[in-house]
Amino acid sequence: MTLPFTLPFTLGEDTPVGGVDLAAQCEAIWEATNRHEKERNRLRDEGELIRLWDGEWGLQHAIWDEYEHSFTWLSNDTGPGHLEVAFDTPAGYWLYDMWGRMERGEKRNVHITVDYCGARWGGRLDGCQVETRDDGDKVVVADFNHDYEDVKWVTVWSNPFLPAFFQAPRVFLLPGPVTWVLKMALHLQLFRFHNPLITIPDDPLDFSSYFDFLDQSTWDIVVKPTTFLEAAESGVVWGIVFSRWRNWHDMAHSMLEDAELSVDCRRYLNGDPAPWEGANLRHGTLVIDIIDKSGVHIGSSNGGSIFDGLFRTAAEFTDDFLDSTDNLILDTNAPKDYFLPGLRLTNKEWPYAVYQEGPGSGIQSSAFVNSPAKGDTVAVGGHSMPGVNEAISASIQAAGDILGSIFQIGSLGGTIDTLLKPLYEDTVLAWISVKSIERAQNSGWSRYHEYFQDGANKAYTIASLMVLRAGFWATKTTLSAQLKVIDGSPFLIGDRGLGHWWVDDRLGFALEDDKSGRIWMDRCRKLELKRGEDGLEWLPTIGDPRMLEDPAQRAWGRIEDLVAGLKELGAW
């Protein structure tokens, strides 16, 4: 019989039972198990490597004696970083002394990297304060923003190849696989930052900088390349990017969430493997990638029970392409990678990491939220689709001019149109209302009915259809579990092949007293690495982290959406 994997040992020559020396086989398995366990413990015992870098990415300090720290990875958003060090240490005073950094040519900005178990948290200093506490200690408290924050400071121009005073066409529009169109939109804006015909170089008198804008080794942010065919063959959903000077994050966020894609931001440092073959990057360059770790559109686990195991489904669009449903997949062939000893990973098509509450569990504390879908109808719009108001206006003016000619009183079209315009403008084809039959049937007779989704200014356009999808996503059933787990019990948390799972991988969670044994499956959307009085802790959040936010935080998120919507007013 041919095994579907490689054994971590060789068979002995003395094979009296069935051709296999069982004693030697058991001994080899035991030795391999101990070897892998020692390797796991070594990774956990190495501790974090925290380094502070100046504005030019010169290494200034390595932190070993901090009071406490916490660093959070958020899926498709900016996670916070927090560091407390004594003021009278070299690192503490350097963080405080912005003026000294400027005088020494180290620049104003401060960067940080935190490396642990293959993962890297990179960020930039947001604020620094000095506190004198009750015990007399003077402490520098530094707050950082994750490197994802950089893409929030990129505006997607209507035309990145033309100057700001002349932008044609009016809207940036690009269809294709979501990973490719979002990467292309970002790459073109990064190119614009370095195009001397549009943007003045940092040093206008350095004439060599006018000719090296195509050299990515001079860029501070780059996009990991993906061809159109690679994206099309990967199975991700298709979409259309449209922007009229929108922030890249605001433009991309709903598309990323709808397609369940993840933005990967990682600082390239000297000594790291090249992000892609042939990459020539400067030390400190931020590399942006968009990856599919959910696998929901090609098939992935979306639930199950501790009695029957996980089942596998694939998300498919309903007939109106506005809502989604999960279809069961009967293929039960597990990936061969899971049978390779020492290989730690989560296959997106067959995630296996499930945390179960109970005695001996790695869960120290947990909080679980289940929020059912709200509303069976989504409405969008506000202005008539392009051409409608113009057609009505032209008809009224033409009729008025004809009447004026008949009665020999001159042209009346403009006057009549001015009087009637407040009555007819934005009344025809100005709104869209779509009902989800599936939600109506499953929610019950008494339910919330209609939800209005902001963001689509003109109805019956490409923008309005995508906003409809966003409305159904925003009101769907959401599950969220916030855990406090012991690393390595049983799963080792880490990135780059050193851990069993990482941010945006699918995880399972089972409540101890749930008689059905139901396993809730979703992506890890938030992960916090924290060191305090209790030592090093991992705090993962499975599912939508917004469900666990306090009302003030959720309200602030709505305000941010409103500000983005006001910025877009009149765009489409």
N, C-alpha and C positions, 0 to 999 in steps of 0.2 A: 504494500500500500504506500502511495506517495503522500507525504504530509504536506499541507498547504502552508507550512512555515518551517523555519530553520530551528532545530533544537539547540539549546545553549550548552550542549555536551556531545561527546562522541561515544558510541556504543563500545562496550568492552569486548575483548576477544572471547572471553569465557561466557557463552550465552546458553546456559542449560535449559532455560524455560522459554519456549516459543521463539528462540533465537535472540533473546534479550536478557542481559545480566541485570535483573531487577534491583539488586543491591547497589550496583554501580550507577544505575539510572537514578535512583532515589538520592544517592549521595551527590551526584552532579546537579540535580535540581536544587538540593538544599544549599550547595555552595553558590550556585547562580543567584538564588534568592537572597542569600546573605550579602553577596557582592552588590546587587542592585540596591538593597536596603542601605548599605553603607554609602553608596553614591548619593542616594536621596538625602541622607542625613548630612552629608558633606555640603551639598548645595544649600540646605537650610541653615547650616551653621556658619556659612561664609559671611553672612550679614550684608547690609546694604553698603554700597559705595556711593557716597554723596560728595559731589564736586561742585565748586563754584568757579564760574568762568566770567571773564570781563566782556565788554561789548565787542571786542574783536576775537572772542573765543580763545583767549589765552588763559591757561589754568592758573588760578590764584590760590585756592585753598581746597583741601580735603577735610570733610567734617567727621570727627570721631567722638566729640564730647558735647553733643547737643543736649539740651534739656528734653525736648520732645520734637517729633515731626509727624506729619501725615501728608500723604500724596494720593490723589484720587484720579483714576482713569474714568472718564465718562464717554460713553458711546456717542460719537458724532457731536461732541460739545466740549467746552473748555472745563477741565477739572481743576480744582484748587490745590495749591500746595502750601504747606505751613511749616515753618522752621523756627525754633527758638534756640538761641545760643547766648552765652554770657557776653556782656558788652566788653569786658576787659580781655577777651581772647582776640588773637589776630583776625580771625574770620568775622567775629562780631563787630569789631571796629571798622573793618574794611567794608562791611555791608552798610554801616551807618555813614561812612565818610565819602559821600558822593562827590564833594568838591575836591578831595584829594585824588580820587580816581580820575577826574577830569584833568587835573594838573599833571598827572603822571602819564597821560595819554592812554589810559585804560578805558576811557569813554564812560558814559553815564549808565548804560544798561548793565544789568547783572543777569547772568544765566545760571541755571542749575541743571545737573543731571543726576538721577538716582538710578543705579543699576542694582538689580537683585533678581536672581534666578532666571536670567535671560531676558528680563523685562527692563525697559528704560523709560523713566519719566523725565521728560525735558520741559523746561519752562523758563519764563522771564520774570524778573522781579516786578511786582505790581505796586507794592508799598512796603515801607520799613518804618517801624516805630521803636522807640526806646522806652522801656517801662522800668520804673523803680518800684519793687514790690514790698509787701509788708515785712518780709524777712530781711530787707536791705539789699537783696540781689538786684543788680541792674541787668536787664535782659533785652536783647535785640530780638524783636518779633518780626519776621519777614514773611510776607505773603506773595506767592507766585501764581502765575497763570500758565496752564499747560500750553504746549506748543500749538495746539489746535487753534488757539486764539489768533494766530497769524492769519489764517484764512478768513477770519471775520474782518480783517482790515484790507481786504482785496475787493475792489468794486469791479463788477463785470460791465464794462462799457458797451454801448451799442455796437461800436466798431473799434476794436483795439488797435487798428492800423492807422487811424486818423486822429488828428488833434481834437481837443475838447470842444473848440469853437465850431467845428463842423463834423457832425455825427450822422452819417447816412450809411445804411438804412436806419430807421428809427429804433428798431428793436433787434438785439442779438438773438438769433434763432438757429438752433442746431438740433436735428433729430438723430436718433441712433440708440444703441445700447447705453443704458444709464451710466455704466462705469466709464465708457469712452467719451460720452458727451460732457460729463462733468469734469473729467480730467482735461479734455481739450479746452473747455471754457476757462479753467484755471490756468492752464499753461499759456494761453494766448495773453492773459492779463499779466502774468509774470514776465513774458516776453516784452510787453508794453513798458513795464517798469525799467527795462534796460535798453529800450530803443531810444537812441539819442535824438531821433527826429521828433519824438513826442515828449520824452522826459529828460530834463537836464541832468547830466551825470553828477554824482556827489562832489566831484572836483572838476568844475567846468574848465579849468586851465590845464588839466591832464588830458592832452589831446589823444593819447593812446586809448583812453576809455571810450572814445567815440567809435572805435573800430572793433572792440572785443565783445559787443553785445550778444553775439551768437555763441560765445564761449561760456558754457554753463558752469565752468569752474569758478566764474566770478559771480554767480548768482547765489543769494542767500537762501532761496527756496526753490526747489525743483520738483517736478512731477515725474514719478516713475512711469516710463513709457509703456503703453498698451496699444497694440494695433487694433484697428476696427474689427478685423476678422477674429482676433483672439477674444475680444469682448463679445462678439456676436455668437461665437461657438461655446461660450462659457455657460449659457443658459440664463443669464440675467434678463430682467424685463427691459423693454425699450421705453424710451420717453423722449420728451422734447424740452430742451433748455431754452428758455426765453428770458431776456433781461433787458431792462432799460435803466442801466446804472444801478443795478441792485447789488447789495452785498452778497458775496459768493455763498456764505453760510445760509443766509435767508433764502437765496434762490435754490440751493441744493438740498436743504434740510428735508422738505416734504418728499422729494424724490428718493433720498436715501432711506427714509423711514418706510416709504411705500414698497421699495424694492428690497428692504432689509439688508442694505449694504453698509459697510463700515469704512470710515476714513482712518487710515493708519498714518500717524505722524511720528517720525523717528529721526533724531539727530544723528548725522553721520560724523563719527569721530575717527581720527587717525588710528589705524589698527583694526577697524571693523571690516568685515567682508564687504565687497562692493555691492551696493544696492541692486545693481543689474550689470550684466556683462558689458564691459567697455565704459562704465561710468568713470568720469574724471571730475571729482568734486572736491571742493575745499573743506578743510576741517571745520566742523560746525554747521555744515549745510543741513537745512531741514528738508527731508525727503517725504513727499506726500504720495500715498497710494490709496486706492479704493478697492476693497476686497469683499468677497462674498463668503462669510463664515456661517451664514444661517442655513443655506441650502433649501429654503422653504419652497422655492419654485421648481426644484429638480427632485425633491423628496428628502424629508428629514423627520426626525422624531418630534411629535407634537403632543405627546401625552402617553398614557398607559396606566398600569397599576403594578404594585409590588407582587401581585399574584400571577398576572398574565404577562408581565414584561411590557416593554415599550412598543407602541405601534408606529408605523411610518406613514406619513401623509405628504401630499404635494399640494401647495396652494395654487388654485386656478381661479381665473376671473369668471364671474357670472356672465350671463348672456349680454348684460348691458355694459360690461367692462368697467363698472364703477365699484362693485363690491367683490369680495373674494370668498371662496369656500375651500375647505380641505377635503381632498379625496384620498381614500385609503389605498396604500400600495402594498401588494401581497408579496413582493420580493423580500426574502428573508436571508439573503446571502450577505453575511457580515464581511466588512473589508479585511483583506489578508493582513494589512498593517497591524491590526490589533493582536495578531498572533506572534509578532516578532518580539522576542525578549528585549527589554531595555528601551523600547521605543515608546516615548510618552507623547501623546497627541490626542486631539479630538477630531474625528472625521465628521465633517458637516452633514454628511448623508446618514451617518450612524453615530450620533453622540451617545455616550454611555455613562457619563459622570452623573450620578444621582445621590443627593444627600438625603438621608432618612433620619428623622428625629428618633430618639430612643436611647436606652443604655448603651454605652460604648460608641455612640455616634460622635462624629467630629464637630457637630453643631453645638456651640456653647449657648447661643441665644438666637431667637428668630422672631420675625414679624411678617405676617402674611396678609395681603389685601386682595380681595376679589371684587372687581367693579364691573357689573354687567353692562352690555351695550345700551346706549341711551339714544332714543329717537329713531323713528323708522323712515324719516324723510330728511333730505339735505337740500337746502336752497342756497343759491348763489346769484350774483349779478348786481344790478344797480343802474347800468346804462345799456341802451340798445346796442345790438351787435353792429359792427361797422357797416355803414351804408344805409341803414334804416332811417335814421334821422335825416340824413342827407337826401334820401329819395323822397320822403314826405315833404321836406322843405322845397325841393325842386318842383314837385307836383303842385304845391300851393302857389308858388311863384308863377309857374306857367299858367295855371288857371286864372290867377289875378291879372296877369298881363293880357290874357285873351279877353277877359271881361272889360278891362280898361280900354282895349281897342274897339270892342263892340259899342261901348257907350261913349267913345271919343273923349275920355277923360284922362288919358295917359296910362302909364304903367302903374298898376296897383299891387303887383305881386310882392314886392319887397315890403310894403306897408302891411299887407294882410299877413304875411309870414311872420313879421315881427310881433304882431298882436296874438297870433295863434301858437307861436313857438312854445310859450310856457305850458300850454295845454297838451300838446302832442309829444313834446320831446321826452325821450326815455319812457314811453308808454307801450311801445310795440317791441316784442322780442328783447325785453330788458331783464327778464328774470328766468331762472331755470329752477324747477322743483322736481326732484327724483325720489321715488319711494322704494325702499328695499322690502320686497315681499318676504324674504327669509326672516328679516328682523320682525316684521309685523306678525308673522305666524308664530314665532318662538318667544316673543316678549309677553304675550298675553293680551287680554281685552283692554285692560287699563295700563297705559304706558305713556311715556313721553313721545311726542309726535314729531315736531320739526326742529331742526337745528340749522341756523344760518352760518355759513362759513365765509369769513372775510377773505379777501385777496383777489377775487375775480371782479374787476371793475366793469367789464363788458361781457354780456351774456353771449352764449353760442359761439364762443371762440375756443381755440386750443387751450388758452389759459383757464377758461372757466371749466372745461372738462377735467383738467388736472386738479383744480381746486375742489371740484366735486369729490374726486378720489380722496383728497386730503381730508375732506369733511367726514367721509365714511370711516377713514382711518382714525381721526380724532375722537370719534364716538363709539369705537368698537369695544368689545369686551377686553378688559385688561387685567392681567394678573401680575402681582409683584410680591417678591419675598426678599426681605433683608436679613442676611445671616451674619453671624459671627462664628467663624470656623477655625479649627485647628489645622494648620498647614501640614499636609502629609497624612491626614487622618480622614479618609484613606487616600485622598487625591493630593498630589503635589501641585501647587499653584505656580505657574511660571510661563514664560514666553520663549519663542525661538527653539522649540523642541525640548526644553528642559523641564517643563511642567505638563501635567495631564490636560489642563485647560487654561484659557486666558480670556480676556475681555472679548465679548461678542460671540464666544463659543456658546453652544446650547447646553444648558444644565437642567437637571431635574431636582425637584424638592418634594418630599412626602411628609405630611404631618403624622405625628405619632398616633394620635387618637382617631384618625380618619378610618372608619370601619370599611370604607370601600377600597382602601389601599391606593387611592388615586395618586398618580405622579404628575405634578405640574411641570411642564417643560417650556422654557423660553431662553432667550439669550441673556447672558450676563451683561447688563447694560451699564453697570457701575461697579468699580472695584477700588477700595481704599486700602492703602498700606500705611499702617499706623504704628508708631512706637511711643509708648508712654510708660507709666508706672508698672503696667502688667507685661511689659516686653513687647515683642513684635506681633502684630495682629493683622489678619486679613478680614475685610468686611465687604463681601460681595452682595450685590443686589441683582436678583433674577427678575427679569421683566421690566416694565416701565417704571423708572424711579420716581416719576412725577406723582404716582399714587401715594408715595410715602413722604412727600413733601408737606410742610405745613401750609395752611391757606395763604399766608402772606407770600411765600415763595411762588405758589401757583399763580397768584394774582400778579406778581411782578412779571412772570413769563407772559401773561396775557397782555400786559402793558408793552412789553418788548414787541410782541406781534402787532399790536396796534400802531406803534411807531413805524414799524416796517411797512404796514399797510398804508399809512398816511404818506409815506415817502413815495409809494407807488401810485398814488391817486392820479388817475387820468392817463396811466401808461398804456392800457389796452382798451 
